Amino acid sequence: MEIYKKYRTIYRISYIAFLAYLLIISIGNFNLGEHAPYFLVVPFLLYCLAATIMEILIRRERKLFYENKKKKTKDLHTAIM
């Protein structure tokens, strides 16, 4: 649906950014030392947070769309009668 296309786009961008980050970390010759888990866990948690927020916003938009559609159908039916 075109209604929540912007949220899907933001979700895809965050997914691509996370995968690009992992690719750069894996290919690059970085010495992360003892902080290596933080360089993996923190971006993953940020990606999960973005995905969760986008899913919540998509569901909210979908719910509002169907409520408005139901209301318009009800108003149209009442106007016909």
Secondary structure, 3 states (H helix, E strand, C coil): CCCCHHHHHHHHHHHHHHHHHHHHHHHCCCCCHHHHHHHHHHHHHHHHHHHHHHHHHHHHHHHHHHHHHHHHHHHHHHHHC
